[in-house]
Amino acid sequence: MCLVAMPDNISLAGADWTAMTASYDDRALLLGETLVVADLHVGRGTGGNLELPVGSGSDMVQRFQSLVERHDPAEVIIAGDLLHSFQTVPRSVESTVAGLKSACQAVGARLLVTPGNHDTMLDSVWDGPTETTYRVGETVVCHGHEAPDVDADRYVVGHDHPTISIEGQRQPCYLVGSGQYRGSDVVMLPSFNRLNAGVEVNEMRASDFQSPLVTDADRLEPVVWDESGRETLSFPPLGEFRRML
């Protein structure tokens, strides 16, 4: 299968992004001066037998810090599931969240959370701004576990942790779909946490997704961020992609 490299600044799902540029980087999405990440699940891997919990703690903070330093955003939105556990908040979680705050403060960026279904204990570690949905121009950012009650030209969500298997290798991916929710576009981000195995979307139908914003999986276009080449790799919509395998 041929992988097609895309330029950094792109038009998502054929939508009109003339008012702002949109680009991908390390499982994040940059919308003009707004950086969006989803599903950090801070605390996953703590207390287990992992020798190197690469998805949490200092690794996550370093990747997050690199992102904000590269792009110098005015604001950073965490699109839900900042936390992992429903019941406990280990001390390491507090230090990781503090590191995320510090990274944003260093570049003068405002950090905001749109809570997800895992964020039942968010108040115990987060005293910053929260919004159920957050509007960036004609785009609305939310976690995606519930149907948003606000209209937008496009929605940026997380929640399902999409991955795609290509030639036997599984990679986290973005999913970009036109006309997915109330006729509007949807962009689903992969989990920012490297410990999340994610859900393989190759054979998934709309009913297999947890997010109610996905209504036609065949029209979802996978996009993979290639860290080694620092470029995006685009694939046909899932309906066509399945026929190519």
C-alpha positions in Angstrom: 0.0 0.0 0.0 1.3 3.4 -0.9 1.6 5.9 2.0 0.9 9.5 0.9 2.7 12.3 2.7 0.7 15.4 3.4 2.0 18.9 4.0 1.9 20.3 7.5 -0.9 22.8 6.9 -3.9 20.9 5.6 -7.6 21.1 4.8 -9.4 18.7 7.1 -12.2 16.6 5.7 -12.5 19.0 2.8 -13.7 21.7 5.2 -13.1 25.4 4.7 -10.3 26.3 7.1 -9.5 29.6 5.5 -9.9 31.4 8.8 -7.1 29.4 10.4 -4.4 26.9 9.6 -4.7 23.3 10.9 -1.8 20.9 11.4 -0.9 17.7 13.2 2.0 17.0 15.5 2.6 14.2 18.0 -1.0 13.1 18.5 -2.1 16.8 18.8 -4.0 19.1 16.6 -3.1 22.8 16.1 -6.0 25.1 15.1 -4.5 28.5 14.5 -3.2 29.5 17.9 -5.0 26.8 19.8 -3.4 23.4 20.5 -5.7 20.5 21.3 -4.7 17.1 22.9 -7.0 14.4 24.2 -7.0 11.4 26.5 -3.9 11.9 28.5 -5.2 9.5 31.1 -2.6 10.7 33.6 -2.0 8.0 36.2 -2.3 5.0 33.9 0.5 2.6 34.6 1.1 3.8 38.2 1.2 1.1 40.8 1.7 -1.6 38.2 4.7 -3.8 37.2 5.8 -1.6 34.3 9.5 -0.9 34.5 9.2 2.2 32.3 5.8 3.8 32.2 6.5 5.8 29.1 3.0 7.2 28.8 2.9 8.9 32.1 4.9 11.2 34.3 8.1 12.9 33.0 7.7 11.4 29.5 4.3 12.9 29.0 5.3 16.2 30.4 8.4 16.3 28.2 6.4 15.6 25.0 3.8 18.1 26.1 6.4 20.7 26.8 8.0 20.1 23.4 4.7 20.7 21.7 4.0 24.0 23.3 7.5 25.2 22.8 7.4 24.3 19.1 4.0 26.0 18.4 3.8 28.7 21.1 0.0 28.5 21.3 -2.2 31.2 22.9 -4.2 28.4 24.5 -4.1 24.6 25.0 -7.3 22.6 25.3 -7.3 19.1 26.8 -10.2 17.4 25.2 -11.2 15.2 28.0 -9.9 12.3 30.1 -7.0 14.2 31.6 -7.1 11.6 34.4 -7.3 7.9 34.2 -8.6 6.5 37.6 -12.2 7.0 38.7 -11.3 6.5 42.4 -7.8 7.5 43.3 -5.3 10.2 42.5 -1.7 9.1 43.3 0.8 11.8 44.2 2.6 11.2 40.9 -0.6 12.4 39.1 -0.5 15.7 40.9 3.1 16.3 39.9 2.3 15.4 36.2 -0.6 17.8 36.1 1.6 20.5 37.7 4.2 19.8 35.0 1.5 20.4 32.3 0.5 23.6 33.9 4.1 24.8 34.2 4.8 24.0 30.5 1.9 26.3 29.5 2.8 29.0 31.9 6.3 29.1 30.4 5.0 30.1 27.0 2.1 32.2 28.3 -0.6 29.8 27.1 -3.9 29.4 28.8 -4.7 25.8 29.7 -8.3 24.6 29.7 -10.0 21.2 30.1 -13.2 19.9 28.6 -13.9 17.0 31.0 -14.3 13.5 29.8 -16.0 10.4 31.3 -12.8 9.5 33.3 -12.5 13.0 34.9 -14.7 12.3 37.9 -12.0 13.4 40.3 -10.8 16.3 38.2 -11.5 18.8 41.0 -8.9 17.2 43.2 -6.0 18.1 41.0 -7.3 20.9 38.7 -8.4 24.4 39.7 -8.1 25.9 36.2 -10.9 26.7 33.7 -13.2 23.9 32.4 -15.9 23.9 29.8 -18.2 21.1 28.6 -17.6 22.4 25.1 -15.2 25.0 23.9 -15.5 27.0 20.7 -12.6 27.9 18.5 -14.1 30.0 15.7 -16.5 27.6 13.9 -15.0 24.6 15.6 -16.2 23.1 18.9 -13.8 21.0 21.0 -15.2 18.5 23.5 -14.4 15.0 24.7 -16.9 13.2 22.5 -18.4 10.7 25.0 -21.7 12.6 24.9 -23.5 14.3 22.0 -22.8 18.1 22.2 -25.8 20.4 22.3 -24.1 23.3 20.4 -23.9 23.7 16.7 -20.6 24.0 14.8 -19.1 23.5 11.4 -16.8 20.9 12.9 -16.2 19.0 16.1 -12.8 18.0 17.5 -13.0 15.1 19.9 -11.2 12.2 21.6 -12.6 9.3 23.6 -12.2 6.3 21.3 -8.4 6.2 21.1 -8.3 5.3 17.4 -5.4 3.2 16.0 -5.0 1.7 12.5 -3.1 -1.5 11.5 -1.1 -1.1 8.3 1.0 -3.9 6.9 1.0 -5.6 10.3 2.0 -2.5 12.3 -0.4 -0.7 14.5 -0.2 3.0 14.8 -2.2 5.7 16.6 -4.2 7.7 14.1 -6.5 10.7 13.7 -9.9 10.1 12.0 -11.3 12.9 9.8 -14.8 12.7 8.6 -17.1 15.1 6.7 -20.8 15.3 7.6 -20.5 13.0 10.6 -22.6 14.8 13.2 -25.6 16.9 12.3 -24.1 17.3 8.9 -20.8 18.7 10.4 -17.3 17.5 10.2 -15.6 15.5 13.0 -11.9 15.1 13.7 -11.1 12.4 16.3 -7.7 12.6 18.0 -5.6 9.6 19.2 -4.8 9.3 22.8 -1.8 11.4 23.8 -0.8 8.7 26.3 1.5 6.1 24.8 0.4 3.5 27.3 -3.1 3.4 25.8 -3.1 0.5 23.3 -6.1 2.1 21.5 -8.8 0.6 19.5 -8.1 -0.7 16.0 -10.5 0.9 13.6 -9.8 -1.0 10.4 -13.0 -3.1 10.5 -15.1 -0.9 12.8 -18.5 0.3 11.9 -20.3 3.4 13.3 -22.0 1.3 15.9 -18.7 0.0 17.2 -17.5 3.5 18.2 -18.3 4.8 21.7 -18.6 8.4 20.5 -22.1 9.3 19.3 -20.5 11.8 16.9 -19.4 9.0 14.5 -22.3 8.1 12.2 -20.6 6.8 9.1 -17.3 5.0 9.7 -16.9 4.3 6.0 -16.3 8.0 5.4 -13.6 8.4 8.1 -10.2 9.1 6.7 -7.3 7.9 8.9 -4.3 10.2 9.2 -1.0 9.0 10.9 1.7 11.3 12.2 5.1 9.9 11.3 7.5 11.0 14.0 10.6 9.8 12.2 9.8 11.8 9.0 7.8 14.5 10.9 5.1 14.4 8.3 1.5 13.3 8.1 0.5 10.1 6.2 -3.0 10.1 4.7 -5.1 7.0 3.8 -8.4 6.5 1.9 -11.7 6.5 3.9 -12.2 3.3 5.9 -14.8 2.0 3.5 -12.3 2.1 0.7 -9.3 1.2 2.9 -11.0 -2.1 3.8 -11.4 -3.1 0.2 -7.6 -2.5 -0.4 -6.5 -5.0 2.3 
